[in-house]
Amino acid sequence: MTRFIILRRCIVETKTVAITMGDPAGIGPEIIVKALS
């Protein structure tokens, strides 16, 4: 039972972030990679 509660808490606390990269040939993807690293 405790294991289920801990797993559920981790799922609830996880946040989703969406980032648009714009033109795939531009500088957007490079900036996203540096920001996430």
Secondary structure, 3 states (H helix, E strand, C coil): CHHHHHHHHHHHHCCCCCCCCCCCCCCHHHHHHHHHC
